[in-house]
Amino acid sequence: MVWFPFIFFIITISSLVSAPGDVHLYRSEADFRRGIELPERKVGWKSYLEAQFDDAGNVVNKYYFVRRNKLDRFERFEYDSTSGALSQISVFGADSTLVTCTQFGALEKMSEKFI
């Protein structure tokens, strides 16, 4: 019983650290690119996307929902730890299977072979 408060404290701290900075809703990809947000009360039964941002304002995850809040796919964005530039975009299906993975920057090796 002595361990219960300690374990609860550790779980609470870890969940706060891993929480995204901001979550914004958009009706479409075009609205996301323009920065036109969707109020939560207007989501309704239509398709929308949810974008999670870190504290630096970078997109971390984008979730695409179709009618009735059913997850269609999601994208995960990874950034270089030194420069902060976008280094990888991974697209996953609704069942968390990797669909595509695109790398940018110095770690990307296929462009030299392609050119």
N, C-alpha and C positions, 0 to 999 in steps of 0.2 A: 504493500500500500504506500510505502514511502516513495517508490519510483513513479507512481502515477502522475503526481504534479510535475515532476521533472520531464517525463516523456511528453506530457501534454504541452509543456512550455516549448520543447524542441520542435514538436510538430507545428505549433502555431508560428514560431519564428521562421521555419522553413517554408511554410505556405505564404507568408508575407514577403519573403525574399524572392520567391519564384513568381509572384503575381505580376502581370503585365502593367505597364505604366498607365495607358489609356486604352479604352475600347470604343470604337466608333462604328456606326452602322451606315451602310450606303445601299441604294437601290440597285445600282449596276456598277460595272467596272468603269464605265465612262464617268459616272458621278464620283467614284473614288478618285479618279485622276484629276477631276476638276475641283475636288474638295467639297462637294455638295453633300452634307451629311443628312441622314434620315433620322427623324425623331423616333424613339423607341415605340411610342404610341401609334405610329403610322406603319409599322412593319406589317401587321395583318397577316393574310394568308399568301401574300405574293413572295416572289424570290427576292433575296437580298444578300449582301455580303457583310461580314463582320471583320474589321481590321483591328489587330492588337498592336500597339506601339510600345516601345521601351521608353525609358526616361529621357533618352537623347532625341526622341521624336522619330526614330527609325521604325519601319514596319517590321514586325517580328513574325506574325501569322496573319493569314487571310483565310477565312472560312466562307465557303459559298453554300448558301442554303437555297433549296428550291421550295416549292409550295409546302405549306404546313410545317415549316421549320425542320425539314428533313435535310441532313447534311449531304451535299453532292460531292464536294472535294475540298481540299485545303492546301494552302501553300505555306512553306516555311522559308523564311529569309535569314541568311547567316551573313555576318559582317566580319571583316578583317579586324582583329583585335588591336593592331598597331595603327592602321590608317583610318579605320572606321568605314572603309568603302565596302560596298556590296560584294561578297565573294561567292555566294551560292544561293540559288533558288531551287527548292525541291517541291514538286507537286505530288500530292498523295490522293488516292481515291478515298471514297467514304469509308472503306474498310481498312484504311491505313496502309495500303499497298503503294509502293513508290511507282509513279507513272513516268515522270521525267525529272532529270536533275541537270541544271545548267550551272556551270562554274564560270566565274569571271576573274580576271587579274592574272597574277603571276603563277598561281597554282594550276591554271587551265593550260593543258598541253596539246590539245587537239588542233588548235588554230595553225600552229607551225606545220603540222602534218597536212592539214587541209590546203593551206596556201601553197 
